Amino acid sequence: MIKSIRQLHAKLIGSNACTTLQARIFHEVSVIAMVGLPLALLVNIFINVPLVNLVLSAAWIVIVALYINSRYFGRLWLSFILFSAGTSILMIFNYFINSGIHGPTLILFLLSLVFILLIMPTRQYIFWILINVSIVGGLLLIEYYNSGFIKVSYAKRSDLFLDIATTYLSVVVCIGAVLSYLINSYQREKDNAEKASLALKEANDSKTRLLSILSHDLRSPLNSISSFLEILHSYGLSPEERHFLERSLLNETKNTQVMLHNLLNWTKSQMDGGTSVNMVRLNLSEVVSACLLVQQGSADIKTVGISVNIDPSIELDADLDMLKLVIRNLINNAIKFTSPGGEIQISSSCVSGHVKLHIMDNGVGIPTERQQELFKLNAASTYGTSNEKGVGLGLILCKEYTEMQNGRISFSSVPGNGTTFTLEFLDANGDLPTDVLAKLNTDLAKSY
């Protein structure tokens, strides 16, 4: 019941996204008036002031028309100007027929001024205050100098007190409701602004971090490449020395290429609509073999052995380009942090129907203090066992791309004893990994 009332209220007032705050306040006032005026009519029937009921009925019709004009035709300011002028005219008439200073009209003038100041721009406050004060002052002067011109319309003294009391309570309710709505709207927009500011700060920090990484990390390999080329060009070298420099130059070039490739892919993934996912059925063994064709040269240069044990029948649902990038990055990292003569094992498993790919090395491992920050942009890039340099984006891309394919990436590492990264994807039947399903179910339950 309460939920239905809130939905109806939101529909009558207008959504926060599509309706301005001034318009929502005007609609709130209009709805309150459309509900409150019929109640006032009942009170006036009881205290027997029929002329006042004519004024209230006319006011109700005007408010309904102006509400529709603003809410459904979008002409807020026209509606509000007519509302301010119309209610002022009706209240002037009501002052004369409803006991003047002895009636509730002055309280209604104050309520009208409050509503006007809530909606109008601050630069117009003085104008509207002067209008309101001038009208009230003029009415008081007329009644003061013409005391017999306005008569008390109440048949009994109790009717006067009842009218003043109900009017006062109505004004309190109206002002309280509007101020409460205004405060809640202000707090909601403040929270949204703070969230947007925080998101902007995080984006700016990420950009600053990325630029600092680029300025520092790309300078080193480019300087190395320049030095290698200068030595090859300027000095007479033996075939063994030339071969060593050429191999080092090739390795440095490949590392730089991987860094730039990761940078471009990460930048693309941050742009709206920059990355789309094309899920298809893939053979895991074929994808890994294609990735090894690219990475095998780096492993051979470093004399790192790679053994592969993947069930050739395993298939999974993934994006081919994304999956290749993730696997290449993980193999490249394994090579980077494995000492010469070390070994990397690539294997697969199918646990409870979930396809898993394991990339295990016996390298230096990941320091405990770095493990919590491993998939974040503020993770520090590190040097490999042969001084290879990374831009710190590879694992970020692996995590983002894996999750975009409805998968999961995890790792276990013992410093000094190597690291194992595990990728888990949709199985052949399209079932999500257990923990991913649990998270989705939790989020779905919260939404209801």
Residue pairs with C-beta under 8 A, 6 or more apart in sequence:
9 31
12 27
12 31
12 71
13 19
13 24
13 27
13 28
13 31
14 23
14 24
14 27
14 71
16 24
16 185
16 188
16 189
19 27
20 76
21 182
21 185
21 189
22 76
22 119
23 70
23 71
23 76
24 181
24 185
25 115
25 118
25 119
25 178
25 181
25 182
26 67
26 70
26 76
26 79
26 80
26 83
26 119
27 67
27 70
27 71
28 177
28 178
28 181
29 115
29 174
29 178
30 63
30 64
30 66
30 67
30 70
30 71
30 83
31 67
32 173
32 174
32 177
32 178
33 59
33 60
33 63
33 174
34 60
34 63
34 64
34 67
36 170
36 173
36 174
37 56
37 59
37 60
37 63
38 60
39 170
40 56
40 166
40 167
40 170
41 53
41 56
41 57
43 162
43 163
43 166
44 50
44 52
44 53
44 56
44 163
45 53
46 162
47 154
47 155
47 159
47 162
47 163
48 155
48 159
49 98
49 153
49 154
49 159
49 163
51 97
51 98
51 153
52 94
52 97
52 98
52 153
55 90
55 93
55 94
55 97
55 98
58 90
59 86
59 87
59 90
62 82
62 83
62 86
62 87
62 90
63 83
66 79
66 80
66 82
66 83
66 86
67 79
69 75
69 78
69 79
70 76
70 78
70 79
70 80
80 119
80 120
84 112
84 116
84 128
87 112
88 112
88 131
88 132
88 135
91 105
91 108
91 109
91 112
92 135
92 139
94 103
94 105
94 108
95 103
95 105
95 106
95 139
95 150
96 149
96 150
97 153
98 104
98 105
98 153
98 163
99 150
99 151
99 152
99 153
99 154
99 160
100 139
100 143
100 150
100 152
101 140
101 143
102 152
102 154
102 160
103 153
103 160
103 163
103 164
104 163
104 164
104 167
104 168
105 139
106 136
107 164
107 167
107 168
107 171
108 167
108 171
109 132
109 135
109 136
110 171
111 171
111 174
111 175
112 132
113 128
113 129
113 132
114 175
114 178
115 178
116 128
116 132
117 125
117 128
117 129
118 178
118 182
120 128
142 149
143 149
143 150
152 160
154 160
154 163
205 378
206 377
209 377
209 378
210 263
210 377
210 393
213 381
213 391
213 392
213 393
214 263
214 391
217 259
217 381
217 389
217 390
217 391
217 392
218 256
218 259
218 260
218 391
220 389
221 252
221 255
221 256
221 259
221 389
222 256
224 252
225 249
225 252
225 253
225 256
228 245
228 248
228 249
228 252
229 249
231 237
231 245
232 242
232 245
232 246
232 249
237 245
247 301
250 297
250 301
251 298
251 301
251 302
251 388
254 297
254 298
255 388
255 389
255 390
258 328
258 329
258 332
258 390
258 394
259 389
259 390
259 391
259 393
261 325
262 329
262 391
262 393
262 394
262 397
263 391
263 393
265 325
265 397
266 393
266 396
266 397
266 400
267 274
268 274
268 275
269 275
269 397
269 400
269 401
275 404
277 319
277 322
277 404
277 405
278 319
278 320
278 321
279 317
279 318
279 319
279 405
279 406
280 317
280 318
280 319
280 320
281 315
281 316
281 317
282 315
282 316
282 317
282 318
282 320
282 323
283 312
283 314
283 315
284 310
284 311
284 314
284 315
284 316
284 348
284 355
284 357
285 310
285 311
285 312
285 314
285 348
287 320
287 323
287 324
287 327
288 308
288 310
288 327
288 346
288 357
289 308
290 324
291 324
291 327
291 328
291 331
292 306
292 308
292 331
292 346
294 328
295 306
295 328
295 331
295 332
295 335
296 306
298 332
298 335
299 305
299 306
299 335
299 344
302 335
302 338
302 340
302 386
303 340
303 341
304 335
304 338
304 340
304 341
304 342
304 343
304 344
305 342
305 343
305 344
306 331
306 343
306 344
306 345
306 346
307 343
307 344
307 345
307 346
308 346
308 347
309 345
309 346
309 347
309 348
310 346
310 347
310 348
310 357
311 348
311 350
314 348
314 350
314 355
315 355
315 428
316 355
316 425
316 426
316 427
316 428
317 405
317 406
317 425
317 426
317 430
318 405
318 407
318 425
318 426
319 401
319 404
319 405
322 401
322 402
322 404
322 405
323 401
323 405
325 397
325 398
325 401
326 397
326 398
326 401
326 402
326 409
326 423
327 357
327 359
327 423
329 394
329 395
329 397
329 398
330 359
330 398
330 421
330 423
331 344
331 346
331 359
332 394
333 390
333 394
333 395
333 421
334 344
334 359
334 360
334 361
334 363
334 419
334 421
335 344
335 361
335 384
336 384
336 385
336 386
336 388
336 390
337 361
337 363
337 364
337 365
337 384
337 385
337 419
338 344
338 361
338 362
338 363
338 364
338 385
338 418
339 363
339 364
339 385
340 385
340 386
342 361
342 362
342 363
343 361
343 362
344 359
344 360
344 361
345 358
345 359
345 360
345 361
346 357
346 358
346 359
346 360
347 357
347 358
347 360
348 355
348 356
348 357
348 358
349 356
349 358
350 356
350 427
352 434
353 427
353 428
353 429
353 431
354 424
354 425
354 427
354 431
354 433
354 434
355 424
355 425
355 426
355 427
355 428
356 422
356 423
356 424
357 422
357 423
357 425
358 420
358 421
358 422
359 420
359 421
359 422
360 418
360 419
360 420
360 421
361 418
361 419
361 420
362 417
362 418
363 385
363 418
363 419
364 385
364 415
364 416
364 418
365 413
365 414
365 415
365 416
365 417
365 418
365 419
366 374
366 411
366 413
366 415
366 419
367 415
368 415
370 379
370 380
371 411
371 413
373 379
373 380
374 395
374 411
375 395
375 396
375 398
375 399
375 409
376 396
377 392
377 393
377 396
379 392
379 395
379 396
380 392
381 389
381 390
381 391
381 392
382 390
383 389
384 390
398 409
398 421
399 409
402 408
402 409
402 423
402 425
403 409
405 425
405 426
406 425
406 426
406 432
406 436
407 423
407 424
407 425
407 426
407 433
407 436
408 423
408 424
408 433
408 435
408 436
409 421
409 422
409 423
409 424
410 421
410 422
410 424
411 419
411 420
411 421
411 422
412 419
412 420
412 422
413 419
413 420
424 433
425 433
426 432
431 437
432 440
